[in-house]
């Protein structure tokens, strides 16, 4: 069964998170999918492009290869790795307001590997310690990176993992965020 921790982050938040992981362990960031090769290539600055990444701790899993799945090579969801979904460092408008999509770390690893569990838990603890948990945003289990939270306080909108349709329900949801932001400023 998979485990996930959701968050909103801007490039500086993502950079700090990746640096923590790489200072703690021999972690390589690679793309989850590749159209050309099963060999994982290191992504040096994932915070600059966004995407679906694999956080590979070489101390836990010495070798990693993507599997052929049709036209692509993909990391196996059962591998002892962490998926980092960092949608985009680019802020795009939603209903005329700058908006940021939600990301996550996730593992589908069902292997009873204590070292992996400890590493995943350390990543989650770092997020919970260093990111903001603002219950009033309606993100009861989600965190917001410090840079993303400051951006939110200055007018940004925190969207879910997808760009929602412009419906009354979603407009009401964003209205609550805007009202909360105004309360923070008073």
Secondary structure as UniProt FT lines:
FT   STRAND          3..8
FT   HELIX           11..24
FT   STRAND          27..31
FT   STRAND          33..34
FT   HELIX           46..48
FT   STRAND          51..57
FT   TURN            58..60
FT   STRAND          67..69
FT   TURN            70..71
FT   STRAND          72..74
FT   TURN            77..78
FT   STRAND          82..86
FT   STRAND          92..94
FT   TURN            95..96
FT   STRAND          97..100
FT   STRAND          103..107
FT   HELIX           114..130
FT   HELIX           135..137
FT   TURN            140..141
FT   STRAND          143..144
FT   HELIX           146..153
FT   TURN            154..155
FT   STRAND          157..158
FT   HELIX           168..185
//
